[in-house]
Amino acid sequence: QVQLVESGGGLVQPGGSLRLSCAASGISFSINGMGWYRQAPGKERDLVAAISSGGSAKYADSVKGRFTISRNNAKNTVYLQMNNLKPEDTAVYYCTVTRTDHWGQGTQVTVSS
């Protein structure tokens, strides 16, 4: 059974930083691409960043230069380092195994003063 457990969300002031983690189990983690999506109230779930099994990363234009996705195959974990956070980054952030229907439960990120 595939499980994806996100952590690291919370309330942060504009300009602050957070690091999200997603621990995966039940999959061959090292051979799968992983991704982070986010969904704000009343909006669709959109891709934030993705990383291939080989470590190649891609980002949404809105987060380029501020967010960094990385993975630790020894720990079956994917990370999202978020710097210079803005109020428009407020959303529930979800971890996924790319090209599958496996999703985590989501973690709330709120950027507000």
Salt bridges, closest charged atoms under 4 A:
ASP61 OD1 - LYS64 NZ 3.09
ASP89 OD1 - ARG38 NH1 2.92
ASP89 OD2 - ARG66 NH1 2.76
